[in-house]
Amino acid sequence: MFSYCVTKDKDNEKVYLVSYHEEEIDAYCKENDLEVLSKPKYVEPAMVSHHFLWVGKDQKPPILEISRPYKY
């Protein structure tokens, strides 16, 4: 299960974060001076794939990758 977070930076631009653990998101926010706005429980998978930044220690899961057509 994933943890999600909506934050804003110094320029008031929203930054969307996703990780396996909430602690990894909190550490990333402290390191990059981000203010937490909300922590939604559910986000549509397409929204996560296109707009959320993976901040987990592990590799980004394939389910969150955007599918690209193969050129034959």
C-alpha positions in Angstrom: 0.0 0.0 0.0 1.2 3.5 -0.8 1.4 6.7 1.2 0.5 10.0 -0.5 1.3 13.6 0.3 0.5 17.0 -1.1 3.0 19.6 -0.2 4.1 23.1 -1.3 7.6 24.5 -1.7 8.9 28.0 -0.9 7.4 29.4 -4.2 4.0 28.1 -3.2 4.0 25.4 -6.0 2.4 22.1 -5.1 4.6 19.0 -5.0 2.9 15.6 -5.0 4.8 12.8 -3.3 4.3 9.0 -3.1 6.1 6.3 -1.2 5.6 2.9 0.5 6.1 4.5 3.9 4.9 7.7 5.4 8.2 8.1 7.3 10.1 8.4 3.9 7.8 11.2 2.8 8.3 13.0 6.1 12.1 12.7 5.8 11.9 14.0 2.2 9.8 17.0 3.3 12.3 17.9 6.0 15.3 17.6 3.7 13.7 19.7 1.0 11.9 22.2 3.2 8.4 21.3 2.0 5.2 22.2 3.9 2.6 19.3 4.1 -0.8 20.4 3.0 -2.6 17.1 3.1 -2.1 13.3 3.1 -4.9 11.7 1.0 -5.8 8.1 1.7 -6.6 7.3 -2.0 -5.5 8.8 -5.3 -6.4 7.6 -8.8 -3.6 5.5 -10.3 -3.4 7.7 -13.4 -3.0 10.8 -11.3 -0.1 9.1 -9.4 1.6 7.9 -12.6 1.5 11.4 -14.2 1.9 13.9 -11.3 3.4 12.3 -8.2 7.1 12.1 -7.4 8.4 8.8 -6.1 10.5 9.5 -2.9 10.8 5.9 -1.6 14.1 4.2 -0.9 13.2 1.3 -3.2 12.9 1.5 -6.9 9.7 3.0 -8.3 7.2 0.1 -8.7 6.3 -0.8 -12.3 2.6 -0.2 -11.6 3.4 3.5 -11.3 5.3 3.7 -14.6 3.6 5.3 -17.6 3.1 2.8 -20.4 4.8 3.7 -23.6 4.0 2.1 -27.0 6.7 0.1 -28.5 7.9 1.1 -32.0 8.1 -1.9 -34.2 
